[in-house]
Amino acid sequence: MKTHNIFADTIFETNVLLMDSEYNFIKNTKYIPYLSKGGNESDDKQILNHIELKSLKIKIINQLTIYVYNILKVDPKIKFYMTGSWVNKYTSKDGAGVHCHPYSYMSGVYYVDVPNNSGDIHFYKRSSYLAGGSPLMYSEANSFNSNKYHIKPKKGDLLFFSSDMLHSVNPNLSDKERYSIAFNFFIKGDLGQEPYGVSI
């Protein structure tokens, strides 16, 4: 007897060192409120293009390269490039509702400063938002029956996930500010085969 765990959704996780100068630049950048009133975001939506964060951006792209080409085995002829990056600043009780990142292929988040109880990130099974019927009850959760998965991040953690993956962030229950950098990647190259393939 065996089971087949097919069509896996993957989340890549690693840890990357942040320099003090980078931390100070991030903390002192200009912030504006989210329209949803769920925290603040950097006014600059290309924050990783600043020379002060050049080293961090290189580290992020190096880890993305490992994930997409060594683990996901994406064709090396397809290239990923960053389309946007911004800082999330969550004060007490700030969080993020369920959402995804449209107009991109790969998304990620880098955790700059994560006080205790400042909010886990949750990921949701796609079919749980699409399927009808009545949900079953289970004696314990595992990778076969779970509709939600959470990660408790720590300072320096870096996550990559498919941009269409639904996720949310718990409210910040600490009395300290929490900082993270979110970013998106799109692709360029030859997709598919002749006569139906396209180049983008």
N, C-alpha and C positions, 0 to 999 in steps of 0.2 A: 504494500500500500504506500502511496506517496501523494503529495500535493504539489501543485505547480503555482508558484508565486510569480505571476506574469505581469508584464507591462508596468514595471516598477516606476514610481515617482521618487526621484532622488533629491536629496539636499546635501550639498557639499559643505563641510565644516572644517575650518582650520583656525589657527591663531597667528596673528601678525603683530609684531612689535610697533608701538607708536612712540615717536620721539616727543620730548617735552615741548619743543618748538612747534610741532604740528598740533599738539593738544591746545596750546595757547592760541594759535591761529584760529582753530575751530571754535573755541569757546568765545572768542572775541569778535567773530564775524557778525554781520547784521542779520537779525531774525525778524520775521513777520508772522502773524498768526495764520494758521490753517483756516481755510474757509469753513471747514467742518467744526472749528473751535475745539479741536482735539490736540492742541499743542502748537508748537511753532516750527517753522522751517526756515532755512537760510534764504535770504533774498536772492542769492546767487545760485542758480540751478546748474552751474558748471563748476562747482566748488573744487573738484579735484584737478581742474586745469590750472589752478594757481601754482606758481613756482614753489610756494611754501609747502605744498602737498605733493610735489612731484615724486618724491621717494615713495610715499604711501601708494600713489596711483600705480607706480611700477610694480610694487609688491602685489597689489590686487590683481593686476593684469597677468602677472606671472602665475598666480594661483588659479586664475580662470583658465589659462592655457593648459595647466595640468588637468583640470577637471574636464574640459570639453574634448581635449584630444587624447589624453591618456586613459580616462575613465569612461566617458560617453562615446569615445571613438568617432567623433565628428570628422568628416573628410577634411584633411589639412588645407584643401583648396578653398574652403569656406572660412572666411575671416570674421572675427568679432571685433566690433569697435564700440566704445562707450558713447552713448548719446546724451546722457544727463547724469548729474550727481548733485545731491543736496544733503544738508545736515538736518536731522530731526532733533528738536530740543523739547523734551517732555518734563514739565514741572509736576508738582503733586497733583494726582488724579487725572493727568493727561494720558491718553491712550489712542489707539487706532482701531477703527472698526474693520470688518471683513472687506477686503479689496484685493485686486490684482493690479498688474502694471501693463496697461495696453500699449500697443505700438512698439513693442520690444520682444526679443526672444529670450534673453537671459537677464535676470535681476539679481540683486544681492544687497547685503547690508553689512556694514562694518561697525562694530561696537566700540565707541570711543571711551565712554565712561558709563558704567552700569552699577549704580548703587544697589544694595540688597533691597529686594521687594519693589524694584522699579519697573517690572513688567516682563513676562515671558512672551515669546513670539509663538503663535499657534498657526498650524497649517491644516487645511481642510481637504478631505477627500472630495474630488469633483462630483462623483455620482451622488453624494449625500445631499447636494443642493439641486439635483436634477431628477432623481428617482422618486416615484410616488410610493404609495403603500404605507404600511405601518412598520416602523423600525423594530427590530428584535432586541430583546434584552440578553446580555451575555454575563456569564459568571466571572469572567476576567477579560481585560483588553489585551489584544495582541495584534500583530501586523496583518492578520487576515480579517479581523472584524472591526477595527477601529476606523472611525470617521474623522478623527482629529488627532494631531500629533503636536506636542509642544517642546520647545527647546528653551532652557534657562541659560541665557547668554552671560558671558563674563567679559571683562575688559580685554580688547584685542581680538575677540572672536570675529571671524569672517564667514559669512554664509553665501552660497549661490543656489538659486532655484529657478525653475522655469517661470517665465514672466506671467503665465496664465494661472499659476498656482495661487489659490485663494489663501489669504493669511490675515492675521490680526495681531494686535499687541495689547496685552492687558494694561489697565491703568497703572500709573506710577503710584505706588502706595508708600513711597518713602518721602522724606522732606528735603531730598536733594534732587538736583537736575540730572537728567539722563540724556546723553548725547549719542547719536548714531549717524552714520552716513549711508544713505541709500543710493543706488545707481542702477542704470539700465544699459543693456547692450543690444545692438542690432547686428545684422550680418550683411556681408557682401561676398559675391562670388557667383559661381555657376551652380544652379539648383536644377536637379532632374537631368534627364537625358534627351537628346534630339529624337524626334522633332518637337517635343513638348517642353523641353527645359527652358529656363529663363536665366538671364544674367542680371544681377542687381548690385 
